[in-house]
Protein backbone atom coordinates (compact mmCIF):
# COMPACT_ATOMS: atom_id res chain seq x y z
CA UNK A 1 0.00 0.00 0.00
CA UNK A 2 1.50 3.32 -1.10
CA UNK A 3 1.59 6.22 1.33
CA UNK A 4 -1.27 8.08 -0.34
CA UNK A 5 -3.39 4.93 -0.15
CA UNK A 6 -2.63 4.60 3.56
CA UNK A 7 -3.85 8.19 4.01
CA UNK A 8 -7.20 7.69 2.27
CA UNK A 9 -10.29 8.44 4.36
CA UNK A 10 -13.99 9.05 3.85
CA UNK A 11 -16.33 11.30 5.77
CA UNK A 12 -19.44 9.67 7.21
CA UNK A 13 -22.84 11.24 7.77
CA UNK A 14 -22.05 11.72 11.47
CA UNK A 15 -18.92 13.76 10.64
CA UNK A 16 -16.46 11.06 11.57
CA UNK A 17 -13.79 9.96 9.11
CA UNK A 18 -13.08 6.32 8.27
CA UNK A 19 -9.62 5.07 7.27
CA UNK A 20 -8.08 1.61 7.20
CA UNK A 21 -4.84 -0.12 8.17
CA UNK A 22 -3.22 -3.08 6.49
CA UNK A 23 0.16 -4.69 7.16
CA UNK A 24 2.06 -2.56 4.64
CA UNK A 25 3.17 -0.16 7.39
CA UNK A 26 3.48 -2.73 10.18
CA UNK A 27 6.17 -3.10 12.80
CA UNK A 28 6.23 -5.83 15.42
CA UNK A 29 2.75 -5.46 16.96
CA UNK A 30 0.89 -3.04 14.71
CA UNK A 31 1.24 -0.06 12.39
CA UNK A 32 4.22 2.21 12.90
CA UNK A 33 3.51 5.20 15.13
CA UNK A 34 4.57 7.61 12.41
CA UNK A 35 1.87 6.41 10.03
CA UNK A 36 -0.72 6.79 12.80
CA UNK A 37 0.46 10.35 13.49
CA UNK A 38 0.38 11.12 9.76
CA UNK A 39 -3.20 9.89 9.48
CA UNK A 40 -4.27 12.02 12.45
CA UNK A 41 -2.67 15.08 10.82
CA UNK A 42 -4.50 14.43 7.56
CA UNK A 43 -7.76 14.10 9.47
CA UNK A 44 -7.20 17.47 11.16
CA UNK A 45 -6.39 19.07 7.80
CA UNK A 46 -9.64 17.71 6.39
CA UNK A 47 -11.48 20.11 8.69
CA UNK A 48 -8.91 22.88 9.15
CA UNK A 49 -8.05 23.12 5.46
CA UNK A 50 -4.59 23.11 3.95
CA UNK A 51 -3.89 26.84 3.72
CA UNK A 52 -1.93 26.89 6.98
CA UNK A 53 1.06 24.66 7.53
CA UNK A 54 0.77 22.32 10.50
CA UNK A 55 3.36 23.61 12.98
CA UNK A 56 3.12 21.02 15.74
CA UNK A 57 1.41 17.68 16.32
CA UNK A 58 1.55 15.75 19.59
CA UNK A 59 0.23 12.19 19.50
CA UNK A 60 -0.38 9.86 22.42
CA UNK A 61 -0.64 6.16 21.55
CA UNK A 62 -3.07 4.31 23.79
CA UNK A 63 -3.32 0.95 22.02
CA UNK A 64 -2.07 -0.77 18.87
CA UNK A 65 -4.73 -0.96 16.14
CA UNK A 66 -5.42 -4.14 14.21
CA UNK A 67 -5.80 -4.50 10.48
CA UNK A 68 -9.04 -2.99 9.25
CA UNK A 69 -11.05 0.22 9.58
CA UNK A 70 -10.53 2.93 12.18
CA UNK A 71 -12.67 5.97 12.97
CA UNK A 72 -11.31 9.50 13.35
CA UNK A 73 -13.20 12.16 15.27
CA UNK A 74 -11.98 15.73 14.79
CA UNK A 75 -12.84 18.59 17.11
CA UNK A 76 -11.83 22.04 15.88
CA UNK A 77 -10.98 23.83 19.13
CA UNK A 78 -10.28 27.30 17.74
CA UNK A 79 -9.63 29.07 14.46
CA UNK A 80 -7.77 32.30 15.09
CA UNK A 81 -6.13 34.96 12.99
CA UNK A 82 -2.74 33.23 13.07
CA UNK A 83 -3.38 29.69 14.29
CA UNK A 84 -6.00 26.95 14.20
CA UNK A 85 -6.20 24.12 16.72
CA UNK A 86 -7.76 20.66 16.50
CA UNK A 87 -8.01 17.52 18.60
CA UNK A 88 -8.21 14.20 16.76
CA UNK A 89 -9.29 10.94 18.36
CA UNK A 90 -8.79 7.55 16.68
CA UNK A 91 -10.92 4.56 17.69
CA UNK A 92 -11.34 0.99 16.48
CA UNK A 93 -14.17 -1.29 17.59
CA UNK A 94 -15.00 1.25 20.32
CA UNK A 95 -11.44 1.10 21.68
CA UNK A 96 -9.48 4.34 22.01
CA UNK A 97 -6.32 3.98 19.87
CA UNK A 98 -4.66 7.42 19.75
CA UNK A 99 -5.23 11.12 20.38
CA UNK A 100 -3.45 14.05 18.74
CA UNK A 101 -3.32 17.77 19.48
CA UNK A 102 -2.55 19.66 16.27
CA UNK A 103 -1.89 23.33 15.56
CA UNK A 104 -1.68 24.87 12.08
CA UNK A 105 -0.47 28.43 11.73
CA UNK A 106 0.77 31.00 9.21
CA UNK A 107 2.28 34.47 9.51
CA UNK A 108 1.54 37.09 6.88
CA UNK A 109 4.57 39.22 7.80
CA UNK A 110 7.81 37.67 9.05
CA UNK A 111 10.06 40.25 10.70
CA UNK A 112 13.10 38.19 11.67
CA UNK A 113 14.46 34.72 10.84
CA UNK A 114 17.55 32.76 11.90
CA UNK A 115 18.82 29.19 12.08
CA UNK A 116 21.72 28.36 14.38
CA UNK A 117 21.60 24.61 13.88
CA UNK A 118 23.63 23.08 11.07
CA UNK A 119 22.78 20.53 8.42
CA UNK A 120 24.20 17.22 9.68
CA UNK A 121 27.48 16.12 8.15
CA UNK A 122 26.65 12.90 6.30
CA UNK A 123 28.43 10.91 3.60
CA UNK A 124 27.26 11.37 0.03
CA UNK A 125 24.33 9.10 -0.80
CA UNK A 126 26.50 6.80 -2.91
CA UNK A 127 28.99 6.45 -0.03
CA UNK A 128 26.53 5.32 2.65
CA UNK A 129 25.54 1.94 4.09
CA UNK A 130 22.38 -0.11 3.69
CA UNK A 131 20.97 -2.31 6.42
CA UNK A 132 20.18 -5.88 5.52
CA UNK A 133 18.36 -8.24 7.86
CA UNK A 134 15.57 -10.79 7.69
CA UNK A 135 12.75 -8.88 9.37
CA UNK A 136 9.65 -11.01 9.05
CA UNK A 137 7.41 -8.77 11.17
CA UNK A 138 8.58 -5.37 9.92
CA UNK A 139 7.03 -4.63 6.49
CA UNK A 140 7.62 -0.94 7.29
CA UNK A 141 11.25 -1.28 6.19
CA UNK A 142 10.24 -1.79 2.56
CA UNK A 143 8.25 1.48 2.60
CA UNK A 144 11.37 3.63 2.98
CA UNK A 145 14.71 3.89 1.21
CA UNK A 146 17.26 4.45 3.96
CA UNK A 147 20.95 5.11 3.41
CA UNK A 148 22.80 4.94 6.70
CA UNK A 149 25.43 7.59 7.36
CA UNK A 150 25.16 8.18 11.12
CA UNK A 151 25.73 5.64 13.88
CA UNK A 152 26.52 2.72 11.57
CA UNK A 153 27.40 -0.24 13.84
CA UNK A 154 31.03 -1.20 13.45
CA UNK A 155 31.91 2.08 11.70
CA UNK A 156 32.85 4.40 14.59
CA UNK A 157 33.77 7.29 12.32
CA UNK A 158 30.05 7.68 11.52
CA UNK A 159 29.24 8.51 15.16
CA UNK A 160 29.18 11.99 16.67
CA UNK A 161 28.85 10.69 20.25
CA UNK A 162 31.40 7.94 21.01
CA UNK A 163 29.38 4.87 21.95
CA UNK A 164 26.15 6.87 21.67
CA UNK A 165 22.84 5.39 20.60
CA UNK A 166 22.36 7.39 17.41
CA UNK A 167 21.24 6.49 13.90
CA UNK A 168 20.35 8.19 10.67
CA UNK A 169 21.33 9.11 7.16
CA UNK A 170 19.44 9.86 3.95
CA UNK A 171 15.83 8.76 3.55
CA UNK A 172 12.84 9.00 1.25
CA UNK A 173 9.69 7.01 0.54
CA UNK A 174 10.44 3.92 -1.55
CA UNK A 175 7.56 5.03 -3.78
CA UNK A 176 8.15 8.80 -3.71
CA UNK A 177 5.31 11.26 -3.25
CA UNK A 178 5.25 15.05 -2.76
CA UNK A 179 6.46 16.12 0.65
CA UNK A 180 3.89 17.50 3.09
CA UNK A 181 3.33 17.44 6.84
CA UNK A 182 1.94 13.90 6.83
CA UNK A 183 4.93 12.48 4.91
CA UNK A 184 7.34 14.27 7.25
CA UNK A 185 5.48 13.07 10.36
CA UNK A 186 5.77 9.49 9.15
CA UNK A 187 9.45 10.06 8.33
CA UNK A 188 10.04 11.31 11.89
CA UNK A 189 9.33 7.78 13.16
CA UNK A 190 10.62 5.70 10.26
CA UNK A 191 14.15 4.80 11.37
CA UNK A 192 15.18 1.67 13.22
CA UNK A 193 15.47 2.64 16.91
CA UNK A 194 19.13 3.18 17.71
CA UNK A 195 18.96 1.03 20.85
CA UNK A 196 18.00 -1.96 18.70
CA UNK A 197 21.20 -1.85 16.63
CA UNK A 198 23.64 -0.59 19.27
CA UNK A 199 22.61 -2.85 22.16
CA UNK A 200 23.05 -6.60 22.48
CA UNK A 201 19.68 -6.82 24.25
CA UNK A 202 16.76 -7.93 22.05
CA UNK A 203 14.20 -5.15 22.51
CA UNK A 204 11.66 -3.08 20.65
CA UNK A 205 10.43 0.37 21.63
CA UNK A 206 6.72 1.11 21.15
CA UNK A 207 6.05 4.84 21.28
CA UNK A 208 3.97 6.35 24.08
CA UNK A 209 4.10 9.94 22.84
CA UNK A 210 5.48 11.60 19.70
CA UNK A 211 5.73 15.33 19.08
CA UNK A 212 6.60 16.58 15.61
CA UNK A 213 7.32 20.27 15.03
CA UNK A 214 7.34 21.47 11.44
CA UNK A 215 9.95 24.21 11.07
CA UNK A 216 9.72 24.81 7.30
CA UNK A 217 6.68 24.36 5.08
CA UNK A 218 7.95 21.86 2.49
CA UNK A 219 5.72 23.43 -0.16
CA UNK A 220 7.64 26.71 0.13
CA UNK A 221 11.02 25.32 -0.89
CA UNK A 222 12.47 23.40 -3.83
CA UNK A 223 11.91 19.88 -2.48
CA UNK A 224 10.87 17.15 -4.91
CA UNK A 225 9.23 13.91 -3.88
CA UNK A 226 12.20 11.87 -5.08
CA UNK A 227 14.72 13.91 -3.06
CA UNK A 228 16.38 12.27 -0.09
CA UNK A 229 16.17 14.13 3.22
CA UNK A 230 18.80 14.01 5.95
CA UNK A 231 17.43 12.44 9.14
CA UNK A 232 19.23 12.00 12.46
CA UNK A 233 17.88 10.35 15.59
CA UNK A 234 19.48 10.05 19.02
CA UNK A 235 18.38 7.95 22.01
CA UNK A 236 20.88 9.15 24.57
CA UNK A 237 18.89 8.30 27.69
CA UNK A 238 17.20 5.09 28.78
CA UNK A 239 15.84 5.15 32.32
CA UNK A 240 13.29 3.16 34.31
CA UNK A 241 12.25 1.19 31.23
CA UNK A 242 11.73 4.18 28.92
CA UNK A 243 13.80 5.89 26.23
CA UNK A 244 13.64 9.39 24.85
CA UNK A 245 14.52 10.12 21.25
CA UNK A 246 15.25 13.42 19.56
CA UNK A 247 15.21 13.81 15.80
CA UNK A 248 15.91 16.28 13.04
CA UNK A 249 14.93 16.15 9.37
CA UNK A 250 16.61 18.45 6.85
CA UNK A 251 16.09 19.10 3.17
CA UNK A 252 19.15 18.25 1.05
CA UNK A 253 19.86 21.96 0.51
CA UNK A 254 19.91 22.75 4.23
CA UNK A 255 16.39 23.73 5.32
CA UNK A 256 15.42 22.39 8.75
CA UNK A 257 12.08 20.69 8.12
CA UNK A 258 11.25 18.87 11.35
CA UNK A 259 12.22 18.60 14.99
CA UNK A 260 10.83 15.54 16.75
CA UNK A 261 10.85 14.11 20.22
CA UNK A 262 9.31 10.94 21.57
CA UNK A 263 9.07 8.76 24.66
CA UNK A 264 9.05 5.01 24.13
CA UNK A 265 8.85 1.96 26.36
CA UNK A 266 11.63 -0.63 26.13
CA UNK A 267 10.15 -4.13 25.79
CA UNK A 268 11.71 -7.52 25.04
CA UNK A 269 11.09 -8.82 21.55
CA UNK A 270 11.20 -12.36 20.16
CA UNK A 271 14.58 -13.00 18.56
CA UNK A 272 12.98 -14.26 15.35
CA UNK A 273 11.35 -10.91 14.55
CA UNK A 274 14.66 -9.45 13.41
CA UNK A 275 17.53 -11.32 11.80
CA UNK A 276 21.21 -10.50 12.30
CA UNK A 277 22.03 -6.85 11.64
CA UNK A 278 24.20 -6.50 8.55
CA UNK A 279 25.35 -3.25 6.97
CA UNK A 280 26.79 -3.15 3.47
CA UNK A 281 28.33 -0.24 1.61
CA UNK A 282 25.94 1.10 -1.02
N, C-alpha and C positions, 0 to 999 in steps of 0.2 A: 504494500500500500504506500503510494507516494505521500509526501507531506501534505499536499493540498487535499488529497483524499481523506487523510486522517483529520483534517480540520473542517470537513463538511458537516453542516448542521442544518436542521430545519426548525422553523418556528411553529409551535402548536397553537391551537385556538386559545389555550389558557395563558399564552405568553411565554411558556417555557420553551427552551431549545432542546432538541434531541440530537445527539451525536453517537458515535459508536467506536468501540475499540476492537481491534483484532491483534494478533500476535506479532504484527510487523514491527512494532515499536516496543517489544517486550524486553524486560530484563528478568531477573531470577523469578520474582513472584508476581509480576504484573507489568503494566506499561511504565516506561521511564517517567520520572517526575517531571522532566522538562517538557514532554509532550502533553502531560496533564496541564501544566502551567500555560503552555501555548494555547491549548483549547480554551482555557478560562479567559485568557486575554482576548481571543477572537470573539468569545461570547460577549464580553464587555463592549467590544468595539461594535458589535451588531446593534447595540442600543445607544452607545455614545457617538457613533459615527467615526469616520477615519480622518477627519480634518486635523485633529490634534494628535500628536505623537504620544503614545503611552510613555510616561516618564518613570513609573515605578509600579511593580507588581509583587505583592507578597502572598505566597501560597502556603497554606498549612495542609498537610496530607494526613487525613484521618484514617483511611483504610485503602487497601489496594483493590482497584476495580477488577472485575472479571471481563472476559471477552463479551461483547454485546453492547446494547444501547445504554447510554447514560443520559440523565436529564440535567439541564443547566438552568438555574433560576438567577436572573440578573435583577438587582435592585440599584437603580440610579440614585445615589445619595444626594448629589448636588451637581448642578451645572453652573459654574461661575464664569466670570469674564475671562479669567486666565486658565482655570483648571476645572475638570470634571472628574467626579469620583463615582465608582461603582463597586458593589459587593457581588461576587458571583459564588453560587453554591452548587456543587456537583453532587448528585445522588444516583444511586443504582439500586433498584429493587427496594426502595425506601430506606436504604442505608446511606448515611452521610459519608461521602468519599473525600471531598476537598473543598476548601473555601479560599477565595482570593480577594484581597483588597487592591484595587487598581485605580491609579490616577493618570489621566491624560491631560496634557497642558501645552500651551503654546504662547510665546511672547511675540507681540507685534514689533516692539522696538527692543533691541539688545544693546545695552550701553557699554558692556565690558566683557571680554572673554579672555580666558587663559587656560593653559594645560601644562602642569608641571610634572606630570608623569611622562614616561618615555615608552615608545613602542618597544616591546620586548626584543632582545637580540636573539634571533633564531637562525638556524642554517637555512640556506636556500632550499626551496621545496624539493629539488632533485638531489639534495644532499642530506635528506632526513632519513628516519627509520620508520618501518611499518611493523605493527604488532601482528603476530600470527599465533593463534591458539585455537584449539577446538572447543568452541563455546556453544554447547548444545542449547542452553537456555537463554541465550542473549542475542536474539535476532536484531536488536538495536544496532549492533556493530556494523551490520551491512547497510544501514541507512545513512552512514556518514563515511566520508573519506578523510582519514586522519593520518597526518604525517608527523611523526614524533620528532621534536627537536628540543624538548625540555624534560629533564628528569628521566632520560632513557636508562633503564636498569643496565648496569655494567659499563656505562659510558659516563664516567664522572665529570668529564668536561662539559656535559650538557646540563649540569646542575648549577644553580645559583646559590643554594644553601647546602653546604656539605652534609650529606646524609639526610637531607630534608625530604619530606614526603611532598614532592611536587611533580607535575606532569603537564604536558601540553605540546603545542606545535601549531601546524597549519591544518585547517579543517573547513570542510564545506559539505553540503548535502551530497550524497552519492548520485541522486537525481536532482540536479540543481534547479532552484526556483528563485524568484526575486526575493531579496532580503526585505523583511519587515520585522515588527516587534515579535511576532509569534515565532518566526524562524530563529531569531536571536535568543529568545527565551528557551527554546528547545536546545539550542547550541550551548547555552550556559550550563546545561546538565548532561552533556553528551559524552564527556570523556570518562575513561575508566578511572575510578577513584584511585588516587595515588597510593593510599594505604594498601590496596590490593596487589600492586605490583612491587612495592618497596618493602613489604613485610612478609615474613615466612608464615604468618598465621592466615589460615583460610577464612576470610570474612567477606561479607558484603555490607553495604552501608545505605539502607533505605533512608530517604530524606524525610525529616519531620517538617522542616520549614525552609523555603527557598525565597529569597528576595532578589529580584532582578531590576537594576536601575539602568535606564536607557539614556546614555549621555550624548548621543548624536542620532538624529533621525536618519536612518539609512537611505531614505528617499531623497535626501538633500545633498548627497555626495555621489561621486562617480563610483558606484559599487555594483558590479554585475553579479547575477546569480551564480555564475561559474567561477567567481573569484574565491580564492581561499582567504579565510580570516585567520589572524594570529590569536590563539587562545592559550591562556596560562591558568593553572589551577594549583593551589597550595593547601595542604591539610597539615598545618604545622602544630596542631594541638589535638590530642585525643585524651579526654579525661572522663572518668566515671561512666565509661561505656558510650560516649558520644564524641563525634569529631565535628570541627568546624572547617569549612572550606571557603576560601576567597578566590574569586576569579576575575579575569579581565578578558575582553574580546576587542580586538583592534581590526580596523580595515587594513588592507595591505599597504595603503599609502599613509598610514599613521593617524587615522581618526579613532579616538577611543569611542567604541560603540556601546559597551556594556560593562558595568561593574556588577558582580554577583556575590552573594554570601549565603551559605546554607549551614544548617545543623542536621547531622545525620546520626543514626544509631548504628553501632558496630555490632553485627550479628554473625555467628558462625554460618558458613555455607557448606553444602556438600561438596566434596572435592571434585566430583564428576561434572559439576556445572561449568568449570573452567579448566581447560587443559593447561599444559606447561606454557609459561610465558616465553615467547620467542620474539626477538626483534631483529629484523633484517634491514640492511641498508637499501634504500629505494633507488 
